[in-house]
């Protein structure tokens, strides 16, 4: 990637995993559906449809946080559903072909060759993270991989990003680019103060949702990231006038938008506050 060392100070890139680097193809939401069914909430019922809508809205958050949202009055039920999700996803990874998205491996290798650290951040447990990295053949292409077990809080808190900075030695949040496919990842990037918070359209959430959660740019996929990093300061100033690049929004600063609830699309889903670290640890 010629010239990438002329980047605007970016020394660390933080990528999401399923939906960002690896094709999702319904893998995560099917696992949530199986987990919910173990608690007697079965497909075809209004209760199931309501909970799956909440799952979709909360994508990017840890399974534990999502299950506490779905079963707020029954902690034991939420914990059982979380364990069922972990089993369902591990089984699915074991029997299905896990594919890196087109261009993903090349982007990781280009960034690392240019001296930019590459980290993968996920709110999955460590065992699931390792399974997906191995199945997708990505383990040898990243410098750091962090799971829900590696930080006090998962997305939308900035903890995973800040932990990645500490582990890789990034000098400041201004040197960080966050790339993810869901609203929780975008909000985590915004809260961390990262210079680039890029939403990719290969995951569960559309451009409007990614923008409202804090995306500074919308990309069709991670394959477009090198051009964004190379584009200079003007590429990542939100609201920059005149940055039109067609309908895909590639290299286009994301315009601020009102919250979804103000756009006539129904109320947004509120997720309870992140659980303190001590409590999360005790559940494992």
Buried (B, 14 or more C-beta within 10 A) or exposed (E): BEEBEEBBEBBBBBBBBBBBBBBBEEBBBBBBBBBBBBBEBEEEEEEBEEBBEBBBBBBBBBBBBBBBBBBEEBEEBBBBBBBBBBBBBBEBBEEEEBEBBEBBBBBBBBBBEBEBBBBBBBBBBBEBBBBBBEBBEBBEBBBBBBBBBBBBBBBBBBBBBBBBBEBBEBEEBBBBBBBBBBBBBBBBBBBBBBBBBBBBBBBBBEBBBBBBBBBBBBBEBBBBBBBBBBBEEEBBEBEBEEBEBEEBBBBBBBEEBEEBEEEEEEEBBEBEEBBEEEEBEEEE
